Amino acid sequence: MPQKLPFLKVDKTRIVNESGKPVSLRGVALGGWLMMEGYMLCGRNIPEREFKMAFEKALGKDALEDFTRSFRDAFIREEDIKTIKSWGANLIRIPFNYRVVEFEDRAFSLNEEGLSYLDSVVRWCEKHSLYCILDMHAAPGAQNPDWHSDCSGNPDFFVNDFNKERYLRLWHFLADRYKDSSAVAGYDVLNEPVVKFTEEEQVKDIYEKVTKEIRDVDTKHIIFLEGNFWGERLNFLGKPNDQNTAYSIHAYPPADFTFNWEVDSTYPGKMYGIMWNKNKLEFLARRYQAFLNKVKVPLYVGEFGVNRRGGNSGELRWVKDIVGIFNKYDFHWTYWTYKTVANSVFPDGIYRYTKNPQWVNRKGPVSGWESFSSLWPKEKGRMIFSWRTENFARNDKLYAFLKKYF
Protein backbone atom coordinates (compact mmCIF):
# COMPACT_ATOMS: atom_id res chain seq x y z
CA MET A 1 0.00 0.00 0.00
CA PRO A 2 1.57 3.35 -1.02
CA GLN A 3 2.35 5.86 1.67
CA LYS A 4 0.15 8.91 2.04
CA LEU A 5 1.48 11.80 -0.02
CA PRO A 6 2.64 14.83 1.95
CA PHE A 7 0.65 18.04 1.58
CA LEU A 8 2.24 20.61 -0.72
CA LYS A 9 2.62 24.31 -0.07
CA VAL A 10 4.14 27.42 -1.61
CA ASP A 11 7.50 28.68 -0.37
CA LYS A 12 8.15 31.93 -2.24
CA THR A 13 8.82 30.85 -5.86
CA ARG A 14 8.92 27.13 -5.03
CA ILE A 15 6.43 24.41 -4.25
CA VAL A 16 7.62 22.24 -1.37
CA ASN A 17 6.36 19.32 0.67
CA GLU A 18 5.78 19.28 4.41
CA SER A 19 9.48 18.68 5.04
CA GLY A 20 10.42 21.72 2.99
CA LYS A 21 11.80 19.66 0.11
CA PRO A 22 11.18 21.27 -3.32
CA VAL A 23 8.78 19.37 -5.59
CA SER A 24 8.60 19.75 -9.37
CA LEU A 25 5.07 18.97 -10.53
CA ARG A 26 4.95 17.42 -14.00
CA GLY A 27 2.15 15.48 -15.60
CA VAL A 28 -0.84 15.47 -17.88
CA ALA A 29 -4.41 16.83 -18.04
CA LEU A 30 -7.50 14.65 -18.34
CA GLY A 31 -9.17 16.91 -20.89
CA GLY A 32 -12.54 16.02 -22.39
CA TRP A 33 -13.72 13.74 -19.58
CA LEU A 34 -15.68 15.76 -17.00
CA MET A 35 -15.85 18.73 -19.37
CA MET A 36 -16.57 17.39 -22.84
CA GLU A 37 -15.11 19.19 -25.85
CA GLY A 38 -16.21 18.69 -29.44
CA TYR A 39 -12.85 18.52 -31.19
CA MET A 40 -11.70 15.80 -28.79
CA LEU A 41 -14.51 13.65 -30.15
CA CYS A 42 -13.97 14.70 -33.78
CA GLY A 43 -16.95 17.08 -33.83
CA ARG A 44 -17.69 20.77 -33.91
CA ASN A 45 -16.78 22.85 -30.90
CA ILE A 46 -20.29 23.50 -29.67
CA PRO A 47 -20.82 23.88 -25.91
CA GLU A 48 -21.30 20.66 -23.96
CA ARG A 49 -24.72 21.79 -22.76
CA GLU A 50 -25.92 22.29 -26.37
CA PHE A 51 -24.74 18.80 -27.30
CA LYS A 52 -26.57 17.32 -24.30
CA MET A 53 -29.73 19.32 -24.93
CA ALA A 54 -29.85 17.97 -28.49
CA PHE A 55 -29.17 14.43 -27.26
CA GLU A 56 -31.96 14.67 -24.69
CA LYS A 57 -34.36 16.14 -27.25
CA ALA A 58 -33.69 13.22 -29.58
CA LEU A 59 -33.74 10.35 -27.08
CA GLY A 60 -35.04 11.63 -23.74
CA LYS A 61 -33.63 12.32 -20.29
CA ASP A 62 -33.05 8.69 -19.31
CA ALA A 63 -30.99 8.06 -22.43
CA LEU A 64 -28.91 11.19 -21.80
CA GLU A 65 -28.20 10.07 -18.24
CA ASP A 66 -27.26 6.63 -19.53
CA PHE A 67 -24.94 8.16 -22.14
CA THR A 68 -23.27 10.52 -19.66
CA ARG A 69 -22.64 7.74 -17.16
CA SER A 70 -21.38 5.36 -19.85
CA PHE A 71 -19.01 7.92 -21.35
CA ARG A 72 -17.53 8.90 -18.00
CA ASP A 73 -17.11 5.27 -16.94
CA ALA A 74 -15.26 4.37 -20.15
CA PHE A 75 -13.21 7.45 -21.09
CA ILE A 76 -11.14 7.60 -17.88
CA ARG A 77 -10.77 4.62 -15.55
CA GLU A 78 -8.45 3.66 -12.71
CA GLU A 79 -6.27 1.90 -15.28
CA ASP A 80 -5.52 5.29 -16.84
CA ILE A 81 -4.31 6.69 -13.53
CA LYS A 82 -2.05 3.65 -13.11
CA THR A 83 -0.72 4.21 -16.63
CA ILE A 84 0.13 7.84 -15.96
CA LYS A 85 1.84 6.86 -12.72
CA SER A 86 3.90 4.24 -14.59
CA TRP A 87 5.25 6.98 -16.85
CA GLY A 88 6.88 8.66 -13.86
CA ALA A 89 4.50 11.63 -13.81
CA ASN A 90 3.50 12.99 -10.41
CA LEU A 91 0.54 15.20 -11.31
CA ILE A 92 -2.85 15.00 -13.02
CA ARG A 93 -4.96 18.05 -13.83
CA ILE A 94 -8.68 17.33 -13.68
CA PRO A 95 -10.82 19.77 -15.70
CA PHE A 96 -14.50 19.70 -14.77
CA ASN A 97 -17.69 21.52 -15.66
CA TYR A 98 -19.33 23.08 -12.61
CA ARG A 99 -22.44 21.09 -13.57
CA VAL A 100 -20.57 17.96 -12.49
CA VAL A 101 -20.91 19.35 -8.96
CA GLU A 102 -24.24 21.17 -9.10
CA PHE A 103 -27.50 20.81 -10.97
CA GLU A 104 -28.54 23.71 -13.18
CA ASP A 105 -31.38 25.26 -11.20
CA ARG A 106 -31.98 28.25 -8.96
CA ALA A 107 -31.13 26.34 -5.81
CA PHE A 108 -27.80 24.98 -4.61
CA SER A 109 -28.59 21.34 -5.32
CA LEU A 110 -25.70 18.90 -5.51
CA ASN A 111 -25.15 16.49 -8.36
CA GLU A 112 -24.18 13.48 -6.26
CA GLU A 113 -23.55 11.23 -9.25
CA GLY A 114 -21.27 13.81 -10.87
CA LEU A 115 -19.44 14.33 -7.60
CA SER A 116 -18.78 10.62 -7.38
CA TYR A 117 -16.45 10.93 -10.40
CA LEU A 118 -14.38 13.64 -8.72
CA ASP A 119 -14.32 11.53 -5.58
CA SER A 120 -13.19 8.50 -7.56
CA VAL A 121 -10.33 10.19 -9.38
CA VAL A 122 -9.07 11.79 -6.16
CA ARG A 123 -9.25 8.37 -4.49
CA TRP A 124 -7.35 6.77 -7.41
CA CYS A 125 -4.66 9.43 -7.11
CA GLU A 126 -4.38 8.73 -3.38
CA LYS A 127 -4.10 5.01 -4.07
CA HIS A 128 -1.43 5.37 -6.76
CA SER A 129 0.52 8.24 -5.17
CA LEU A 130 -0.22 10.93 -7.72
CA TYR A 131 -1.03 14.54 -6.99
CA CYS A 132 -4.02 16.11 -8.71
CA ILE A 133 -5.24 19.65 -9.32
CA LEU A 134 -8.99 20.26 -9.47
CA ASP A 135 -9.65 22.66 -12.34
CA MET A 136 -13.04 24.37 -12.73
CA HIS A 137 -13.00 24.49 -16.51
CA ALA A 138 -16.51 25.89 -16.89
CA ALA A 139 -17.89 28.23 -14.24
CA PRO A 140 -21.56 29.24 -13.81
CA GLY A 141 -22.45 31.60 -16.65
CA ALA A 142 -19.09 30.95 -18.37
CA GLN A 143 -15.90 32.92 -17.76
CA ASN A 144 -14.91 33.26 -21.43
CA PRO A 145 -16.74 33.14 -24.78
CA ASP A 146 -15.47 29.72 -25.92
CA TRP A 147 -16.94 26.22 -26.00
CA HIS A 148 -14.45 24.96 -23.39
CA SER A 149 -16.19 27.12 -20.78
CA ASP A 150 -19.50 25.62 -21.99
CA CYS A 151 -20.34 28.94 -23.66
CA SER A 152 -21.89 29.80 -27.01
CA GLY A 153 -20.24 33.22 -27.22
CA ASN A 154 -21.93 35.37 -24.57
CA PRO A 155 -20.34 34.78 -21.17
CA ASP A 156 -21.98 36.41 -18.17
CA PHE A 157 -20.03 35.08 -15.19
CA PHE A 158 -18.31 38.37 -14.40
CA VAL A 159 -21.44 40.50 -14.77
CA ASN A 160 -23.97 38.23 -13.03
CA ASP A 161 -23.97 38.33 -9.23
CA PHE A 162 -26.01 35.14 -8.94
CA ASN A 163 -23.46 33.19 -10.98
CA LYS A 164 -20.59 34.60 -8.94
CA GLU A 165 -22.35 33.64 -5.71
CA ARG A 166 -22.94 30.14 -7.02
CA TYR A 167 -19.27 29.88 -8.00
CA LEU A 168 -18.09 30.97 -4.55
CA ARG A 169 -20.39 28.51 -2.80
CA LEU A 170 -19.19 25.70 -5.05
CA TRP A 171 -15.55 26.30 -4.18
CA HIS A 172 -16.38 26.57 -0.49
CA PHE A 173 -18.12 23.21 -0.76
CA LEU A 174 -15.30 21.54 -2.75
CA ALA A 175 -12.57 22.85 -0.48
CA ASP A 176 -14.44 21.51 2.53
CA ARG A 177 -14.93 18.15 0.79
CA TYR A 178 -11.26 17.64 -0.14
CA LYS A 179 -9.50 19.55 2.65
CA ASP A 180 -8.07 16.36 4.18
CA SER A 181 -6.79 14.82 0.94
CA SER A 182 -3.06 15.37 0.59
CA ALA A 183 -3.19 13.94 -2.95
CA VAL A 184 -4.98 17.12 -3.98
CA ALA A 185 -2.13 19.51 -4.73
CA GLY A 186 -4.57 22.38 -4.95
CA TYR A 187 -7.42 24.13 -6.68
CA ASP A 188 -7.21 25.74 -10.13
CA VAL A 189 -10.17 27.96 -9.38
CA LEU A 190 -11.01 29.41 -12.82
CA ASN A 191 -9.85 28.18 -16.20
CA GLU A 192 -8.89 30.81 -18.78
CA PRO A 193 -10.86 33.88 -17.68
CA VAL A 194 -11.33 36.52 -20.38
CA VAL A 195 -12.22 40.14 -19.70
CA LYS A 196 -11.13 43.40 -21.34
CA PHE A 197 -7.70 44.54 -20.23
CA THR A 198 -9.31 47.61 -18.68
CA GLU A 199 -11.57 45.37 -16.57
CA GLU A 200 -9.00 43.01 -15.07
CA GLU A 201 -9.87 44.16 -11.57
CA GLN A 202 -12.98 41.98 -11.96
CA VAL A 203 -10.77 38.91 -12.16
CA LYS A 204 -8.63 40.02 -9.25
CA ASP A 205 -11.74 40.73 -7.18
CA ILE A 206 -13.28 37.29 -7.74
CA TYR A 207 -9.93 35.67 -6.93
CA GLU A 208 -9.77 37.49 -3.61
CA LYS A 209 -13.32 36.41 -2.80
CA VAL A 210 -12.84 32.77 -3.77
CA THR A 211 -9.59 32.63 -1.79
CA LYS A 212 -11.50 33.77 1.29
CA GLU A 213 -14.20 31.14 0.72
CA ILE A 214 -11.62 28.38 0.40
CA ARG A 215 -9.57 29.54 3.37
CA ASP A 216 -12.66 29.55 5.56
CA VAL A 217 -12.56 25.75 5.44
CA ASP A 218 -9.18 24.74 3.99
CA THR A 219 -5.87 26.31 4.97
CA LYS A 220 -3.64 23.57 3.54
CA HIS A 221 -4.11 23.39 -0.21
CA ILE A 222 -2.47 25.59 -2.83
CA ILE A 223 -4.75 27.98 -4.72
CA PHE A 224 -3.79 28.30 -8.40
CA LEU A 225 -4.84 31.55 -10.11
CA GLU A 226 -4.83 31.77 -13.91
CA GLY A 227 -4.04 34.89 -15.87
CA ASN A 228 -6.52 36.88 -17.92
CA PHE A 229 -6.93 36.42 -21.68
CA TRP A 230 -6.91 32.62 -21.77
CA GLY A 231 -4.24 32.41 -19.09
CA GLU A 232 -1.69 34.74 -20.65
CA ARG A 233 -1.70 37.98 -18.63
CA LEU A 234 -0.49 37.84 -15.03
CA ASN A 235 0.98 41.21 -14.09
CA PHE A 236 -2.33 42.78 -13.04
CA LEU A 237 -2.56 40.24 -10.21
CA GLY A 238 0.41 41.72 -8.37
CA LYS A 239 1.48 39.98 -5.18
CA PRO A 240 -1.18 37.69 -3.71
CA ASN A 241 -2.46 38.31 -0.19
CA ASP A 242 -2.57 34.58 0.48
CA GLN A 243 0.91 33.10 0.83
CA ASN A 244 -0.11 29.62 -0.31
CA THR A 245 -0.96 30.82 -3.82
CA ALA A 246 0.60 29.94 -7.18
CA TYR A 247 -0.03 31.55 -10.55
CA SER A 248 -0.88 29.65 -13.72
CA ILE A 249 -0.56 30.27 -17.45
CA HIS A 250 -1.36 28.30 -20.59
CA ALA A 251 1.24 28.14 -23.35
CA TYR A 252 0.43 27.49 -27.00
CA PRO A 253 2.60 30.01 -28.85
CA PRO A 254 2.17 30.43 -31.74
CA ALA A 255 -1.40 29.08 -31.88
CA ASP A 256 -1.54 29.06 -35.69
CA PHE A 257 1.17 26.40 -35.53
CA THR A 258 0.32 24.45 -32.38
CA PHE A 259 -3.40 24.30 -33.23
CA ASN A 260 -2.66 23.71 -36.96
CA TRP A 261 -4.85 26.64 -37.95
CA GLU A 262 -2.28 27.61 -40.58
CA VAL A 263 -1.92 24.36 -42.49
CA ASP A 264 1.61 23.34 -43.48
CA SER A 265 3.14 25.76 -40.98
CA THR A 266 6.39 24.61 -39.43
CA TYR A 267 8.44 25.14 -36.31
CA PRO A 268 10.88 26.83 -36.22
CA GLY A 269 9.21 29.14 -38.67
CA LYS A 270 7.86 32.58 -39.35
CA MET A 271 4.35 33.48 -38.24
CA TYR A 272 2.65 36.87 -37.74
CA GLY A 273 5.81 38.33 -39.22
CA ILE A 274 7.86 36.90 -36.31
CA MET A 275 10.39 34.08 -36.30
CA TRP A 276 9.22 31.48 -33.79
CA ASN A 277 12.02 29.37 -32.35
CA LYS A 278 13.48 28.43 -28.98
CA ASN A 279 14.87 31.92 -28.47
CA LYS A 280 11.43 33.46 -28.97
CA LEU A 281 9.80 31.00 -26.58
CA GLU A 282 12.48 31.65 -23.97
CA PHE A 283 12.01 35.40 -24.34
CA LEU A 284 8.36 34.94 -23.33
CA ALA A 285 9.35 32.72 -20.40
CA ARG A 286 11.85 35.27 -19.09
CA ARG A 287 9.13 37.90 -18.95
CA TYR A 288 7.03 35.65 -16.73
CA GLN A 289 10.05 34.74 -14.63
CA ALA A 290 10.91 38.39 -13.97
CA PHE A 291 7.38 39.02 -12.69
CA LEU A 292 7.38 35.86 -10.55
CA ASN A 293 10.67 36.78 -8.93
CA LYS A 294 9.23 40.19 -8.12
CA VAL A 295 6.07 38.89 -6.44
CA LYS A 296 7.64 35.68 -5.05
CA VAL A 297 5.14 33.23 -6.53
CA PRO A 298 5.70 29.88 -8.35
CA LEU A 299 4.34 29.27 -11.84
CA TYR A 300 2.32 26.32 -13.06
CA VAL A 301 1.78 25.85 -16.81
CA GLY A 302 -1.59 24.14 -16.71
CA GLU A 303 -1.77 23.57 -20.46
CA PHE A 304 0.54 23.28 -23.43
CA GLY A 305 0.31 20.98 -26.42
CA VAL A 306 0.41 20.68 -30.18
CA ASN A 307 -1.56 19.06 -33.00
CA ARG A 308 0.13 16.06 -34.58
CA ARG A 309 0.39 15.98 -38.35
CA GLY A 310 3.67 14.13 -38.95
CA GLY A 311 6.25 14.84 -41.61
CA ASN A 312 8.69 17.65 -40.94
CA SER A 313 6.34 20.15 -39.32
CA GLY A 314 8.43 20.27 -36.15
CA GLU A 315 5.81 19.62 -33.49
CA LEU A 316 8.16 17.42 -31.44
CA ARG A 317 10.86 20.06 -31.73
CA TRP A 318 8.37 22.58 -30.31
CA VAL A 319 7.56 20.26 -27.39
CA LYS A 320 11.25 19.65 -26.72
CA ASP A 321 12.04 23.36 -26.73
CA ILE A 322 9.15 24.47 -24.56
CA VAL A 323 9.53 21.68 -21.97
CA GLY A 324 13.23 22.43 -21.77
CA ILE A 325 12.40 26.06 -21.04
CA PHE A 326 9.82 25.14 -18.40
CA ASN A 327 12.33 22.94 -16.63
CA LYS A 328 15.09 25.55 -16.88
CA TYR A 329 12.92 28.10 -15.07
CA ASP A 330 11.37 25.54 -12.70
CA PHE A 331 7.85 25.99 -14.05
CA HIS A 332 5.48 23.19 -13.08
CA TRP A 333 3.46 21.74 -15.95
CA THR A 334 0.77 19.40 -17.28
CA TYR A 335 0.58 18.45 -20.96
CA TRP A 336 -2.73 18.98 -22.77
CA THR A 337 -3.94 16.33 -23.10
CA TYR A 338 -4.02 12.64 -22.19
CA LYS A 339 -6.31 11.36 -24.98
CA THR A 340 -8.39 12.56 -27.93
CA VAL A 341 -9.98 11.27 -31.06
CA ALA A 342 -7.39 12.15 -33.70
CA ASN A 343 -8.32 15.39 -35.41
CA SER A 344 -6.71 17.94 -37.73
CA VAL A 345 -6.88 20.94 -35.38
CA PHE A 346 -6.18 21.79 -31.72
CA PRO A 347 -3.82 19.83 -29.45
CA ASP A 348 -3.83 16.07 -29.80
CA GLY A 349 -3.71 13.59 -26.97
CA ILE A 350 -0.75 11.43 -26.08
CA TYR A 351 -3.26 8.70 -26.90
CA ARG A 352 -5.21 9.15 -30.16
CA TYR A 353 -8.20 7.27 -31.54
CA THR A 354 -7.37 6.82 -35.22
CA LYS A 355 -10.17 4.53 -36.43
CA ASN A 356 -13.19 5.87 -38.31
CA PRO A 357 -16.43 4.16 -37.18
CA GLN A 358 -19.81 5.80 -37.74
CA TRP A 359 -19.59 7.79 -34.50
CA VAL A 360 -16.35 9.38 -35.73
CA ASN A 361 -17.12 9.60 -39.47
CA ARG A 362 -14.38 12.02 -40.50
CA LYS A 363 -15.76 12.20 -44.03
CA GLY A 364 -18.93 13.92 -42.74
CA PRO A 365 -21.28 15.59 -43.24
CA VAL A 366 -22.07 14.86 -39.56
CA SER A 367 -18.97 13.91 -37.59
CA GLY A 368 -18.12 13.02 -34.03
CA TRP A 369 -20.36 13.68 -31.09
CA GLU A 370 -23.20 15.22 -33.08
CA SER A 371 -23.81 11.74 -34.54
CA PHE A 372 -24.03 10.09 -31.12
CA SER A 373 -27.77 10.42 -30.51
CA SER A 374 -28.69 8.86 -33.86
CA LEU A 375 -26.36 5.92 -33.29
CA TRP A 376 -26.78 5.35 -29.55
CA PRO A 377 -29.80 3.00 -29.66
CA LYS A 378 -28.08 0.47 -31.95
CA GLU A 379 -24.35 1.12 -31.47
CA LYS A 380 -24.21 1.85 -27.74
CA GLY A 381 -22.01 -1.11 -26.82
CA ARG A 382 -19.45 -0.56 -29.56
CA MET A 383 -19.33 3.19 -28.86
CA ILE A 384 -18.69 2.67 -25.16
CA PHE A 385 -15.95 0.12 -25.81
CA SER A 386 -14.26 2.44 -28.33
CA TRP A 387 -13.83 5.16 -25.67
CA ARG A 388 -11.56 2.98 -23.55
CA THR A 389 -7.88 3.90 -23.80
CA GLU A 390 -6.89 0.41 -24.90
CA ASN A 391 -8.46 1.23 -28.28
CA PHE A 392 -6.41 4.41 -28.69
CA ALA A 393 -2.96 4.50 -30.32
CA ARG A 394 -0.17 6.02 -28.28
CA ASN A 395 1.92 8.72 -29.95
CA ASP A 396 5.13 6.92 -29.10
CA LYS A 397 7.51 9.69 -30.10
CA LEU A 398 5.69 12.25 -27.98
CA TYR A 399 5.32 9.75 -25.13
CA ALA A 400 9.00 8.81 -25.17
CA PHE A 401 10.04 12.44 -25.01
CA LEU A 402 7.66 13.46 -22.22
CA LYS A 403 8.49 10.34 -20.21
CA LYS A 404 12.11 11.47 -19.95
CA TYR A 405 10.98 14.64 -18.17
CA PHE A 406 8.29 13.26 -15.87
N, C-alpha and C positions, 0 to 999 in steps of 0.2 A: 504493500500500500504506500503510495507516494506521500512524502511529508507535506504538511500544510505550507503553502507558499507564504513568505513574509509579506506584510503590507508594504506598499511603496509610498514614498513621499517625495516632495520637491525639496532640494537643498540648493538654493540659488539657481545656477544654470544646469544642475544635474538632477537626475532622478536616482534615488538611493533606496535601499531596503532598510529594514528596522535596525540593522547593525551599522548603518552608514556606508555600506558598500555600494559603489555606483553600479547601476543596472542600465544596459543598453537594450531598449525594447525594439524588437524587430519581428515582423510577421506578415500577416495577410488579412484582408477584409473578407467577410462573408457577404458580399454584395448580392442583391437580388433575391434573398431568402425571406426575410421578414419585412422587406420593403421591395416589392417586385418592380422591375424595370423592363420596359418593352424590348430594348435592344438586346438585353441579356437572354431573351427568349425569341430572338430573331423577328421581332415585330416592331411596329411603330412605337415611338416614345409618347404614348398617351398616359395620363395619370393612372395609377393603380386603381383608384376608386372608379374611374370611368370604365376600365376594363371589367371590374367586378359588377358594376351596375348593369352593363350589357349582358354579362354572363347570367346574372340573376333574372333579368328580363326574359332571356331566352329559355332558361331551364328551371327557374324558381329558386327560392331561398335555400331549401334543403340541398339542392345540387351544388349551389355555391359554397355552402359550408363543407360539403363533402370534398369538393375540389380544393378548397383552401387547406383543409386538414391533410389531404393526400399529398399536395404539393410540398407543404412544410415538412411532412414526415419523410419524404423521399429526397428532397433537394439537399438538405444538410442532416447528417446523422452522426451518431457518436463515432462511427468509423472515420469520418472526415476529420474530427478533432484529433483522433489518434494519428492520422496521416500527417497532419500539420505538425504535431509534436515530433514525429519521427524525422521530419526534415531538419530539426534543430531550432525551429522558430520558438519564441517564447511569448508571443502576443497574437491575439485574434481581435479584430475590430468587428463589432456586431451592429450593423445598421438596422434600425427598426422604425417602422411607421408608428406614430403615436397611437393609431387605432389598434395596434397589437395589445396595447395596455388598456385602452378605454373605448367603450362604445360611443358611436357618434350620436349623441343626443344632448339635451340641455342639462342633464344631470351628470354628476360624476359617478358613472357606473362602470365598474371594472369588467374587462374582458378576461375572465379567468382562463379560458382556453388559450387565448393569445399569450397571456402571461406565463402559461406553463412552458412555452417554448423558450422564453428568456430564462426561466428557472432551469430548464434542462441544459441549455448550453453553458450557463454558469456552473452548474453541477458537473458537467463533462470537463470543463476547464479545471475545476478543483480536482477532479479525479486524475486527470492526466498532466497536472502541474503546468498549466498554461495560464498566463494572465489574459484578461479580456478587457476591452473598453466598450462600454455601452454607448452607442451613438444614436441620438434621436435624429434620424435622417429626414423625417417629415413631421413638422410641428403643427399644432392646430391652426388652421387657416393658411398654412404654408409660409415659409420664411424666404422663399425666392420664387421666381416665376416659372421654374422648370418642372418637368415631370418627376424628377427624383425627389422633389419635396411634395409629391402628390398634388401638383398644381397644374391648372390648364392656362396659366398666363396672368392671373390676377391675384397675387398673394395679398392677404390682409392680416397676417399675424401681427405686424408691427403697428397697425392702426386700429386694431380691434381689442378692446380691453377684456372682453369675455374670453377670447382665445389666449391672451397672455395670462389671464388668471388660471385657465385650464392647464396651460403649460407649466406654470409654477407649481400647481398642486400635483401634477404628474411627477415632476422631479422630486418633490418632497416625498411623495409616496415611494418612488423607486429607490431613493437614497435610504429611506427607512427599511425597505425590503432587503437591500443588499449590503447594509452597513457592516455586517459581520463577516462578509466574504472577502478574504484576502486575495482570492484569485481575481477579483475585480480590481484592475489597476486604477480605474477611475471612470468618470462620466464625461463624454463628449456631448455637451449639453445642447448644441444647435449646429447642425450640419449646414455649411455654406450659406450663411445669411447674405442677403443682398439688399442694400438700401443705397440711396444716393450718397455720394461722398459728403455732402453738406448735412446729412442726417445721421451720421454715424454715432452720434450720442444716443440714438435709440437702441443701438446694439449694445453699447456700453451699459446703458441703464438696465436693460433686461438681464445682462450678465451679472450685474451687481445684485439684482433682485433674486435671481435663481441661485446665486452663491449663498445668499442668506437662507433661502429655503432649504438648501441641501445641508448647510452647516447647522441648522436647527436640530437635525437628527443624525448627522454623519460628519464627524470631524476627522476621519481617517483618510478618506479616498481623495485622490487627485481630481481636480476639476479642470477639464481641457476646454479652452475657449478658442473658437475658430475666428479667423479674420473675416472682414467684410469682403464683398465682391467675390463670392465663391471661394473663400478662404485665402485670399491673396494679400489683403491689406491689414497690417497689424498695428502700425504706429499709433493710431488713434486710441488704442487701448491703454497706452502708458504702462505704469507699474501697477500690478494688481494689489488690491487691499488684502486679499487672502493669500497667505504665504504658500499654501499648498495648491498652487495654480500653475498650470503649464499652458502655453499657447500652441495653436495648431494651424498649419497651412495645408493646402493641397497643391500638388506640383505636376502640371502637364505641359510645360513650355517646350516648344510652341504647339498649341493645340491643333493647328492645321496639319501638323505632322503626326503627333501622338494619337489623335483621333481619326487620322486618315481622311480628313475633310478635303485636303488638297491631294488628289490621287497622284501617285508616282512621285510624291515628295520624298526626299531623302535626308538622312542625318549622318554626318554634318551636312548642312546645306543652308541656302539662303531662303528666308521667308520674311515677309513684311519689310523687305529691303534690308534685313539684318542677317548676318551670318550666325547661325546657331551651331555651336560646338561646345566642347567642355569648358572653354574659357568663358563663354557667355553664361552657361549654367552656373558656373562658380561665381561669376560677378553677382548674379541674383542672390545666391546663397550668402555671400559676404554682407550684403545689405541687411538681410535678416539677422545674421550673426552680430552685426554691430548694434542693432536695436536690442537684441536679447542680452548682450553683455551690459548694456546700459540699464535695463530694467531688472536684470538678474532673474531670468525666467528660462526654463528649458523649452525646446521646440520639438513638437511631434508632427511629422508629415503623415497625416492620416490617409492620404491617397496619392498615388502616382502610378502610372501604367501606360501602356502603349498598345495600339492595335497591331496584330500580327498579319503580315501579308507576304513574308518570305522574300526570296531574291536578295538583292543588295540594298534594300531600303535603309538599313542601319538601325532597326529598332532595338536589337540587342546591344549595339554600341551605345545607344541612348540610355538604356537601363544600366549598363556598366558605368557610364560616366556619372549619372545622377546618383546612383547608390554609393559610388566612391566618394562623391562630394558629401552626401549625408553623413557617411561614416567619418570623414575627415573632420567635420564640424560637430560631431556627436549629436546629430539629429536622430531622434527615434522615428521609426517608420513602419507602415503597413502597406503592402502592395495591393493595388486594386486591379484584379480581384481574384478570388479563389477559382471560380468556375463560371463559364458562360456558354451559351450556344454560340458557335463560331459565326461571326458576322463581319461585315466589311467596314464598319465604323465603330468608334469608341473603344475603350480599352478591353482587350480580351482577357479571359481567365487563364490561369496557369493550366487549368483543365478546360478543354473545349469540346463541345459536342459537334461532331463534323458530319453526322449522317443527315439524311434529308427525308424523314417520314412526312406524312400528311400534316402533322402538327408543327412542322418546321416550314416545309414548302417554300424554299428560297426562290423558286421561279414565279411565285405569286399566282394570281393577283392578291390573294389574302395569305399573309405569312405569319408564322409565329403565334403568339398568344391570342390574336383576334380570331384564330380558327378553332380555339379550344372548345368553345361552347357547342359548335356544330359537330365536333368529333367525340366529345366526352361520353355520350350515351353508348357508343359502340367501341370506342378505342381506349376507354378509361384505363384498363389494365396495362396496355402497352405504353401509354403515355406516362403513367406513374413509374413504371420500370425504367423508362428512358431517362428520367430525371436523376437517377442514382449515379453517383460519381464513377462507378465502375464502367459505365457506358460512355464516359467522356475520355478523350485522348489527351494525355499530358503533353504539354509543350516542353519537351525534354531539354532543349537548349536553354530556355528561360529558367526552367526548374533547376538545372545544374548550376546555373550562374547564381541564382538567388540562394540556393542551398549553401553555397560557400560563405555567404554573409549572414546567415541566420545564427 
